[in-house]
Amino acid sequence: VFIEDKFIYSLKMNAIIDFNGFYNFGNEYVIKEYSIRLIRDDTNEEMDDFHRVSKPLTEWKALSKNDRDKYKDYFKTYGIAWKRGTHHHQFIVEELRDVLRNTKTIYLLYKGKRDMLANYLGEKLNFRFKYFKDMDFEFKPDLYTKCRYHEHPAKNNCANDNVSKMVEWFTARTTDFSRGNLNIVIDFNGWHFSDKEYMIKEYAMYFIHSKTNQVISRDFQVSEAPVLWDQLDEHKRNEWKAYYRVHGIKWDYGSRDTESIKSNFKDKFSSSNKIYVRNRKKHSLLKKYLNYDFEASYLTDMNLELKDKMGTKCKNHDQRSKNNCANDNALSMISLLSRILERPKLNIVIDFNGCKINDKYVVKEYSLYVVENKTYDIIRNDFEVSRPPIKKDQLDKTSQEKCTDYTNEFGIDWDYGERDYKAIKKHIRREFRNSYKIYVISKTKYRLLRNYLDGKLRSNFVYLKKLGFEFKPKMRTTCSNHQEPLNKNCANDNVEEMLSWLLDNKPKANNAINIKLSGLKMPRFKRSIQPQASNETKAEDNDSKRFKFNRGTELEVSGKTSSVPSRTTRKTASDRSLLPSPPPIPKSNSLASLAPSPPPMTNAGSSAKLDISETTVPAVTTIKNSLEKHIIVDFYGYYLPNNEYAIKEFNAIIVKKTSVLDKDLYLFVKPPFQDIKQLPSELTDAYFEFEQIHNIGWRDGRDDFSSVRSILISYFATATHIYVVNLEKQRLLEKFIDKNHNFIRLNELGFDDQPEKDSGECSNHFDEESVCARKFSKTMLQWVKKHALNHNSSRNDLHNDGGQIGSALNSIPPPP
């Protein structure tokens, strides 16, 4: 008996297993390291765990050169020495067999792991296996570990670390089911095996959190044939052929047996909160298939009609241009449901620590909690230490000293980290985009986050200190991230203290704290200022106007005019950021906007920056000549393949109308093609994200896509001044109307408002709480009237005002 406590096997147990190893000279698989977690089937409680390393079967000297080379390849990734081991081969074989025989279900990463395990044990494994890959678990092995068995922890992968990730994901997912926190969206196709029996061939089932309306996971399968083709009579063959013409899935294609599908459906249906199907017919077919009664919600009852799309990219189907796919249908159902399901307001509580390297702040440790807006109930949390973007020994001496100071202050070694630096930045940005409010301790923390995320902060930030939170960092921690727990502060300890205060006080901070631009003074323009070359400007506003950022900006006004240096400055190599920059503006004949950018087309490790070092600032003249035409512009859109950009909503306002021909311009543009599935998956996801902010469906629109360029060229032909938010918008608009225009960039005059999700008069958004080009361009107009012109002016008499708009752009420092 090799299992320490056999009592645990009297309970219903599941086993989550991972291992690593190598193939020897006889093409036999040898497990070197493995990890097992035993969890109770009903509660997901962890009952036991095993982490072993096998001792070698022979001496290193006895191996052939070929076998040595194979093990050296293994060692590069896993770093476990040949001689290292905790248990003999026979012990490990018996322990694995005991676990397989006495557990209800064995969970592995993917089916190939089962084949390796069978090879190692030398027997067929007639047990119940499930695979994380089939459950849409996105596994990215870490090449960093704290495990003592690995010689190079900074670059080795550990089986025990992998199992920890698998268990965390699995228990969170199944716990949501057990608590009834998940909704199900399901679609399927199949055929009638007989008058009384319906057979499902393909199905797609999506699990959506009932509180956040976020997709948690997917189950997408094709069932195996119930019998051999030769066993079908002519009537059944004809039934199948009719099914095949529509769906194109071969009779013998599929791997999931019918009984396991039925058992899976019943299990998930019984523990779900709601089940969404297309209509009553689909519900009836499901009940007939399962011989099981359950309640379901119909999309047709919600006035959501879904038509079958005859064309797919799914590999399950033989004639993809003609076939219908269950997964495509389920995704369309989710898209329709997203229009009517309430979008909950979720807040983020975050704290972090790190240090600045070459003027770029690097977050090392962070803790982020997602909580409900009113109750502060915790939805999920994330607590990580990032691997550094650059190792300490590759930094210059000054930066190395900063890393040492950081380690001395927080007790975390600079080169230590569990998660990729870029992955963490991407994750935090995504969480911020989906949040309602973000709580940080102070404005200083906000500024550090802004630096870290390249200025891309679009959410509603709240500073707890301004609400009365008295923060006193604890200088002692039990967190294992800190090598020296005494006199060290932990980000997670801070967040727990912040959460405790929020729960006790529940402050009514429905609006963000006004963010003042410290040290920024706006001149009153008493006279025109001649154009001068601008300093190199950071593209911190790049892609920054998509999301809610409900804040007011208070500007101080000085009576002095600005003195602008005429020289053009450039940053030295040492001043440049060592971190990745935002993707470049696409070089196409289309506009780019504030929709999610496609993946940057740069080499690994390189950074793509918007080159604006040579930009000159045009003069801004007084609105006093009746021949002048001043136009304020805002727009939003999305990306197409090849980095091409498509405008969805565009608004232009003429500040002073001098003729009956002067009209404001509003474009609401149709898509270039009707079916969004023609987009690559990453761009489809990007449009769905755009849709969440602007609440404009893919097929919505009035103006023809192909006419946008000619309309804009014609409209701006007589414009003398075009007001845009920032340089990015200028560059993008120039792609449509050429560069021979006089642009005024409001952000360089101190305009710092952000588009908000707010109700407005625009009826083109299917939800009133939307970011709208009409609304934001009016906000720009009001700012120009208030800050750039005399305050008593109105839209129709600005030319009589006498105020002048100067171009003191270079003299205004960027916001801190």
Buried (B, 14 or more C-beta within 10 A) or exposed (E): EBBEEEEBBEBEBBBBBBBBBBBBEEEEBBBBBBBBBBBBBEBBEEBBBBBBBBBBEEEEEEBEEEBEEBBEEBBEBBBBBBEBBEBEBEBBBBBBBBBBEBBEBBBBBEEEBBEBBEBBBEEEBEBEBBBBBBBBBEEEBBBBBEBEBBEBBBEBBBBBBBBBBBBEBBBEBBEBBEEEBBBBBBBBBBBBBEEEEBBBBBBBBBBBBBBBBEBBBBBBBBBBBEEEEEEBEEEBEEBBEEBBEBBBBBBEBBEBEBEBBBEBBBEBBEBBBBBBBBBEEBBEBBBEBBEEEBEBBBBBEBEBEBEEBEBBBBEBBEBBEBBBBBBBBBBBBBBBBBEEBEBBEBBBBBBBBBBBBBEBBBBBBBBBBBBBBEEBEEBBBBBBBBBBBBEBEEBEEEBBEBBBEBBEEBBBBBBBBBBBBEEBBEBBBEBBBBBBBBBBBBBEBBBBBBBBBBBBBBBBBBBBBEBEBEEEEEEEBEBEBBEEBEEBBBBBBBBBBBBEBBEEEEBEBEEBBEBBBEEBBBBBBEEBBEBBBBBBBBBBBBBBBBBBBBBEBEBEEEEEBBEBEEEBEEEEEEEBBBBBBBBBBBEBEBBBBBBBBBEBEEEEEEBBBBEBBEBEBBBBBBBBEEEBBBBBBBBBBBBBEEBBBBBBBBBBBBBBBEEEEEEBBBBBBBBEEEEBBBBBEEBBEBBBBBBBBBBBBBEBBEBEBEEBBEBBEEBBEEBBBBBBBBBBBBBBBBBBBEEEBBBBBBBBBBBBBBBBBBEBEBEBBBBBBBBBBBBBBBBBBEBBBEBBBBEEBEBEEBBEBEBBBBBBBBBBEBBB
